[in-house]
């Protein structure tokens, strides 16, 4: 025979089990719009990265696009003035054309296309910009998140900058 305390404990345990059985499927469905398992973002249709050849070199530093450049870095020197559209899973090969393997790179992100003039811009972190490869002419990056951004990248050298677009391994004469 069950004592009142034992009966109460049994009722509490059964209530917990019933709650778990009823609530867990709803929680899992809410994680991914009905899919109980998280998904990853699709890459572009091709397994090859998209080629990005815009941007420009200012004082030995490649910029994918400009923003309000200060300290004698004229914005007119940059070829394209709009941040690069960078949706979740994006895969780009950026042509920096420094003719040297860069020592450093920085990437900045905004949630808004006009984030540089009216919104906010922040340094990329974690898997927002994954660097796949770097050579004398290109840097290949992946957006490892499922979030859409607009990107500005800077790529350069610690010792005296890059080739400033001079003919070399990256340019065909």
MILUM-409956 format. One line per 10 residues: number of its first residue (from 1); their letters; for each residue x, y, z of N, C-alpha, C. Coordinates in nm, 3 decimals. Atoms other than C-alpha are relative to their C-alpha. Layout:
BEGIN
NUM) a) X Y Z X Y Z X Y Z | ... .
This chain:
BEGIN
1) xxxxxxxxxx) 0.083 -0.116 0.000 0.000 0.000 0.000 0.089 0.124 0.000 | -0.076 -0.124 0.010 0.124 0.351 -0.087 -0.035 0.094 0.113 | 0.024 -0.102 -0.101 0.165 0.607 0.183 -0.040 0.129 -0.074 | 0.037 -0.126 0.067 0.028 0.955 0.109 0.120 0.072 -0.061 | -0.120 -0.066 0.053 0.383 1.089 0.061 0.045 -0.069 -0.128 | -0.041 0.076 0.118 0.471 0.809 -0.185 -0.098 0.023 -0.115 | 0.101 -0.024 0.103 0.146 0.863 -0.374 0.019 0.139 -0.060 | -0.024 -0.137 0.048 0.218 1.236 -0.399 0.122 0.007 -0.089 | -0.122 0.003 0.081 0.570 1.168 -0.531 -0.026 -0.065 -0.136 | 0.032 0.070 0.124 0.429 0.928 -0.789 -0.081 0.091 -0.094 .
11) xxxxxxxxxx) 0.081 -0.092 0.080 0.175 1.188 -0.908 0.090 0.109 -0.060 | -0.092 -0.104 0.049 0.451 1.453 -0.939 0.086 -0.056 -0.113 | -0.082 0.062 0.104 0.671 1.214 -1.139 -0.080 -0.021 -0.128 | 0.084 0.022 0.117 0.384 1.124 -1.373 -0.032 0.132 -0.069 | 0.028 -0.133 0.057 0.304 1.495 -1.422 0.121 0.051 -0.078 | -0.122 -0.042 0.069 0.668 1.567 -1.514 0.016 -0.076 -0.131 | -0.012 0.082 0.119 0.672 1.279 -1.762 -0.102 0.044 -0.106 | 0.104 -0.044 0.093 0.344 1.389 -1.919 0.034 0.136 -0.060 | -0.038 -0.133 0.050 0.465 1.749 -1.947 0.112 -0.011 -0.103 | -0.110 0.019 0.095 0.786 1.635 -2.117 -0.050 -0.057 -0.131 .
21) xxxxxxxxxx) 0.054 0.063 0.121 0.594 1.418 -2.364 -0.081 0.102 -0.082 | 0.084 -0.095 0.070 0.354 1.702 -2.450 0.076 0.125 -0.048 | -0.069 -0.125 0.030 0.596 1.998 -2.451 0.119 -0.018 -0.093 | -0.123 0.019 0.078 0.912 1.854 -2.611 -0.022 0.009 -0.150 | 0.018 -0.014 0.146 0.772 1.812 -2.965 -0.024 0.145 -0.042 | 0.023 -0.141 0.032 0.653 2.174 -2.960 0.127 0.081 0.005 | -0.127 -0.071 -0.008 0.992 2.300 -2.849 0.090 -0.034 -0.118 | -0.083 0.040 0.113 1.171 2.100 -3.117 -0.052 0.060 -0.130 | 0.058 -0.057 0.122 0.931 2.222 -3.385 0.030 0.149 -0.008 | -0.026 -0.144 0.000 0.991 2.582 -3.280 0.144 0.033 -0.034 .
31) xxxxxxxxxx) -0.142 -0.025 0.028 1.366 2.544 -3.328 0.025 0.035 -0.146 | -0.030 -0.022 0.142 1.347 2.539 -3.706 -0.125 -0.013 -0.085 | 0.124 -0.004 0.077 0.997 2.605 -3.833 -0.052 -0.138 -0.036 | 0.057 0.132 0.024 0.879 2.247 -3.796 0.104 -0.108 -0.018 | -0.106 0.099 0.014 1.212 2.075 -3.853 0.068 -0.013 0.136 | -0.055 0.020 -0.133 1.339 1.923 -3.530 0.153 0.011 0.003 | -0.145 -0.005 0.005 1.701 1.942 -3.649 0.044 0.128 -0.071 | -0.048 -0.122 0.066 1.895 2.260 -3.734 0.054 -0.032 -0.140 | -0.054 0.017 0.135 1.992 2.308 -4.095 0.110 0.102 -0.022 | -0.103 -0.096 0.036 2.284 2.485 -4.256 -0.044 0.076 -0.124 .
41) xxxxxxxxxx) 0.034 -0.081 0.117 2.269 2.753 -4.522 0.058 -0.066 -0.124 | -0.049 0.052 0.127 2.301 2.643 -4.881 0.109 0.091 -0.053 | -0.102 -0.076 0.072 2.609 2.751 -5.070 -0.060 0.039 -0.134 | 0.050 -0.026 0.136 2.560 2.906 -5.416 -0.008 -0.130 -0.080 | 0.023 0.122 0.078 2.457 2.657 -5.685 0.130 -0.072 -0.035 | -0.130 0.059 0.034 2.820 2.602 -5.783 0.082 -0.020 0.127 | -0.089 0.021 -0.114 3.074 2.460 -5.542 0.118 0.097 -0.004 | -0.108 -0.099 0.013 3.317 2.725 -5.672 -0.047 0.134 0.056 | 0.038 -0.131 -0.054 3.323 3.065 -5.500 -0.033 0.100 -0.111 | 0.027 -0.111 0.092 3.180 3.374 -5.670 0.124 0.087 -0.008 .
51) xxxxxxxxxx) -0.115 -0.088 0.019 3.453 3.593 -5.816 -0.044 0.144 0.025 | 0.029 -0.141 -0.027 3.457 3.950 -5.682 0.124 0.079 -0.039 | -0.116 -0.071 0.055 3.685 4.179 -5.882 -0.008 0.151 0.020 | 0.011 -0.144 -0.025 3.562 4.522 -5.769 0.083 0.037 0.122 | -0.079 -0.049 -0.111 3.718 4.732 -5.498 0.123 0.070 -0.054 | -0.120 -0.071 0.042 4.051 4.907 -5.507 0.105 0.002 0.107 | -0.115 -0.006 -0.091 4.389 4.963 -5.347 0.028 0.146 0.031 | -0.033 -0.135 -0.047 4.455 5.276 -5.140 0.117 -0.014 0.095 | -0.120 0.005 -0.084 4.803 5.322 -4.993 0.039 -0.142 0.036 | -0.043 0.137 -0.021 4.880 4.952 -5.033 -0.100 -0.088 0.072 .
61) xxxxxxxxxx) 0.104 0.078 -0.068 4.555 4.837 -4.867 -0.117 -0.018 -0.095 | 0.116 0.029 0.083 4.282 4.664 -5.068 -0.127 0.018 0.081 | 0.132 -0.017 -0.059 3.925 4.768 -4.986 -0.101 -0.060 -0.096 | 0.104 0.053 0.088 3.625 4.573 -5.120 -0.093 0.111 -0.046 | 0.082 -0.117 0.032 3.429 4.901 -5.115 0.034 0.109 0.101 | -0.040 -0.110 -0.089 3.457 5.240 -4.953 -0.102 0.024 0.110 | 0.089 -0.064 -0.095 3.304 5.411 -4.656 0.058 0.139 0.016 | -0.056 -0.134 -0.013 3.381 5.756 -4.528 0.145 -0.012 0.045 | -0.141 0.020 -0.030 3.757 5.719 -4.550 0.060 0.133 0.044 | -0.062 -0.121 -0.055 3.949 5.970 -4.342 0.153 -0.013 -0.009 .
71) xxxxxxxxxx) -0.146 0.003 -0.008 4.318 6.050 -4.288 0.065 -0.013 -0.137 | -0.062 -0.005 0.132 4.408 6.129 -4.650 -0.021 -0.125 -0.084 | 0.036 0.115 0.082 4.244 5.817 -4.792 -0.126 0.038 -0.077 | 0.118 -0.049 0.073 4.015 5.960 -5.061 -0.094 -0.112 -0.041 | 0.101 0.100 0.037 3.693 5.768 -5.112 -0.004 -0.022 -0.150 | 0.004 0.013 0.145 3.720 5.836 -5.487 0.098 -0.105 -0.051 | -0.099 0.097 0.044 4.017 5.599 -5.503 -0.055 -0.142 -0.004 | 0.060 0.133 -0.001 3.790 5.300 -5.440 -0.092 -0.012 -0.121 | 0.077 0.019 0.123 3.628 5.156 -5.751 -0.149 -0.006 0.027 | 0.142 0.022 -0.024 3.294 5.051 -5.601 -0.034 0.050 0.139 .
81) xxxxxxxxxx) 0.032 -0.060 -0.127 3.125 5.246 -5.322 -0.104 -0.071 0.082 | 0.106 0.068 -0.073 2.867 4.990 -5.207 0.054 -0.125 0.069 | -0.044 0.123 -0.067 2.926 4.718 -4.946 -0.046 -0.123 -0.079 | 0.027 0.125 0.070 2.929 4.363 -5.081 -0.116 -0.073 0.068 | 0.112 0.078 -0.052 2.600 4.175 -5.040 0.055 -0.135 0.045 | -0.064 0.116 -0.063 2.689 3.884 -4.809 -0.104 -0.083 0.076 | 0.106 0.079 -0.066 2.395 3.649 -4.743 0.058 -0.122 0.071 | -0.042 0.121 -0.069 2.414 3.342 -4.521 0.049 -0.105 -0.098 | -0.057 0.102 0.087 2.636 3.076 -4.677 0.075 0.054 -0.119 | -0.069 -0.058 0.116 2.791 3.322 -4.927 0.144 -0.050 -0.006 .
91) xxxxxxxxxx) -0.132 0.057 0.025 3.118 3.201 -5.081 0.064 0.087 -0.107 | -0.060 -0.097 0.092 3.341 3.466 -5.243 0.151 -0.019 -0.009 | -0.144 -0.014 0.022 3.688 3.485 -5.393 0.023 0.146 -0.033 | -0.026 -0.143 0.016 3.793 3.849 -5.346 0.136 0.018 -0.065 | -0.125 -0.026 0.071 4.059 3.966 -5.592 0.063 0.128 0.056 | -0.065 -0.116 -0.060 4.280 4.194 -5.382 0.112 0.053 -0.088 | -0.103 -0.039 0.098 4.558 4.202 -5.650 0.117 0.078 0.062 | -0.113 -0.066 -0.064 4.830 4.310 -5.404 0.135 -0.050 -0.052 | -0.123 0.063 0.052 5.086 4.088 -5.580 0.091 -0.051 0.110 | -0.071 0.056 -0.116 5.194 3.971 -5.234 -0.104 -0.071 0.086 .
101) xxxxxxxxxx) 0.092 0.065 -0.094 5.042 3.732 -4.982 -0.022 0.097 0.116 | 0.025 -0.097 -0.108 4.870 3.962 -4.730 0.037 -0.055 0.137 | -0.031 0.034 -0.139 4.981 3.964 -4.368 -0.123 0.010 0.089 | 0.117 -0.024 -0.085 4.645 4.079 -4.234 -0.123 0.026 -0.086 | 0.129 -0.033 0.062 4.278 4.121 -4.318 -0.099 0.031 0.111 | 0.107 -0.038 -0.091 3.982 4.283 -4.146 -0.130 0.003 -0.079 | 0.130 -0.004 0.065 3.615 4.241 -4.232 -0.100 0.065 0.094 | 0.101 -0.073 -0.074 3.329 4.463 -4.121 -0.136 -0.032 -0.058 | 0.133 0.040 0.043 2.958 4.381 -4.136 -0.105 0.099 0.048 | 0.118 -0.077 -0.036 2.629 4.565 -4.132 -0.122 -0.084 -0.032 .
111) xxxxxxxxxx) 0.125 0.068 0.031 2.276 4.428 -4.119 -0.077 0.075 -0.109 | 0.072 -0.083 0.096 2.168 4.709 -4.351 0.091 0.040 -0.115 | -0.076 -0.036 0.119 2.275 4.795 -4.704 0.064 0.137 0.015 | -0.055 -0.134 -0.020 2.324 5.159 -4.606 0.055 0.017 0.141 | -0.048 -0.002 -0.137 2.472 5.068 -4.270 0.115 0.095 0.024 | -0.115 -0.088 -0.016 2.773 5.288 -4.334 -0.041 0.146 0.016 | 0.041 -0.139 -0.007 2.575 5.608 -4.363 -0.108 0.025 0.105 | 0.111 -0.021 -0.092 2.263 5.559 -4.151 -0.010 -0.104 0.110 | 0.011 0.108 -0.097 2.313 5.235 -3.957 0.129 -0.022 0.076 | -0.117 0.038 -0.079 2.585 5.051 -3.772 0.087 -0.097 -0.078 .
121) xxxxxxxxxx) -0.097 0.093 0.057 2.897 4.862 -3.877 0.081 -0.055 0.116 | -0.080 0.062 -0.106 3.087 4.614 -3.660 0.101 -0.095 -0.062 | -0.101 0.096 0.045 3.396 4.399 -3.696 -0.061 -0.141 0.001 | 0.048 0.138 0.008 3.318 4.043 -3.807 0.067 -0.083 0.109 | -0.054 0.088 -0.104 3.367 3.771 -3.547 -0.050 -0.142 -0.022 | 0.043 0.140 0.008 3.343 3.395 -3.518 -0.006 -0.049 -0.142 | 0.011 0.057 0.134 3.216 3.224 -3.830 -0.073 0.092 -0.098 | 0.063 -0.095 0.094 3.069 3.539 -3.988 0.082 0.012 -0.127 | -0.090 -0.001 0.116 3.373 3.552 -4.218 0.107 -0.106 0.026 | -0.099 0.107 -0.011 3.565 3.226 -4.249 0.095 0.012 -0.120 .
131) xxxxxxxxxx) -0.099 -0.011 0.108 3.888 3.257 -4.449 0.039 -0.141 -0.043 | -0.028 0.132 0.057 3.926 2.953 -4.674 0.142 -0.009 -0.055 | -0.135 0.000 0.059 4.247 3.049 -4.858 0.043 0.143 -0.029 | -0.060 -0.130 0.028 4.485 3.340 -4.922 0.119 -0.024 -0.090 | -0.121 0.004 0.083 4.739 3.396 -5.200 0.034 0.141 -0.045 | -0.048 -0.130 0.045 4.915 3.681 -5.385 -0.109 0.086 -0.064 | 0.101 -0.072 0.076 4.600 3.775 -5.574 -0.139 -0.002 0.062 | 0.137 0.017 -0.048 4.292 3.655 -5.383 -0.004 -0.041 0.147 | 0.033 0.056 -0.131 4.138 3.580 -5.047 -0.141 -0.057 -0.014 | 0.129 0.067 0.014 3.849 3.332 -5.036 -0.066 -0.010 0.136 .
141) xxxxxxxxxx) 0.072 -0.006 -0.127 3.586 3.377 -4.766 -0.137 -0.066 -0.011 | 0.132 0.062 -0.009 3.265 3.206 -4.653 -0.075 0.062 0.117 | 0.088 -0.040 -0.110 2.975 3.338 -4.448 -0.051 -0.129 0.062 | 0.036 0.125 -0.066 2.944 3.044 -4.207 -0.129 0.009 0.080 | 0.126 -0.016 -0.071 2.621 3.181 -4.063 -0.116 -0.007 -0.099 | 0.121 -0.006 0.083 2.265 3.183 -4.193 -0.059 0.140 0.003 | 0.045 -0.138 -0.014 2.243 3.560 -4.149 0.049 0.083 -0.118 | -0.033 -0.089 0.111 2.240 3.820 -4.425 0.070 0.124 0.053 | -0.076 -0.121 -0.034 2.497 4.101 -4.402 0.037 0.074 -0.127 | -0.074 -0.070 0.104 2.669 4.364 -4.613 0.141 0.015 0.055 .
151) xxxxxxxxxx) -0.139 0.017 -0.043 3.048 4.336 -4.600 0.092 0.104 -0.061 | -0.114 -0.078 0.048 3.348 4.565 -4.628 0.124 -0.072 0.049 | -0.123 0.068 -0.036 3.688 4.401 -4.634 0.121 0.087 -0.026 | -0.130 -0.064 0.018 4.041 4.535 -4.595 0.105 -0.109 0.007 | -0.106 0.100 0.008 4.346 4.330 -4.689 0.131 0.073 -0.025 | -0.125 -0.073 0.019 4.708 4.443 -4.658 0.123 -0.072 0.053 | -0.131 0.047 -0.042 5.070 4.400 -4.562 0.045 0.077 0.124 | -0.059 -0.067 -0.116 5.245 4.477 -4.233 0.121 0.083 -0.041 | -0.125 -0.065 0.040 5.564 4.577 -4.413 -0.017 0.076 -0.130 | 0.002 -0.087 0.117 5.499 4.862 -4.649 -0.114 -0.016 -0.097 .
161) xxxxxxxxxx) 0.115 0.010 0.089 5.168 4.762 -4.801 0.021 -0.093 -0.115 | -0.002 0.089 0.116 5.094 4.574 -5.117 0.055 0.067 -0.122 | -0.058 -0.046 0.126 5.171 4.632 -5.480 -0.066 0.121 -0.060 | 0.070 -0.116 0.052 4.936 4.929 -5.527 -0.047 -0.016 -0.143 | 0.054 0.023 0.132 4.799 4.766 -5.838 0.103 -0.002 -0.111 | -0.104 0.005 0.103 5.135 4.756 -6.018 -0.009 -0.132 -0.073 | 0.001 0.128 0.073 5.164 4.493 -6.292 0.085 -0.102 0.072 | -0.070 0.108 -0.068 5.273 4.162 -6.150 -0.073 -0.130 -0.020 | 0.059 0.132 0.012 5.149 3.811 -6.085 -0.151 0.005 -0.013 | 0.146 -0.006 0.003 4.785 3.927 -6.054 -0.056 0.067 -0.123 .
171) xxx) 0.049 -0.076 0.114 4.763 4.141 -6.366 0.055 -0.058 -0.129 | -0.047 0.041 0.132 4.782 4.045 -6.728 0.029 0.123 -0.081 | -0.039 -0.118 0.077 4.970 4.296 -6.941 -0.049 -0.008 -0.143 .
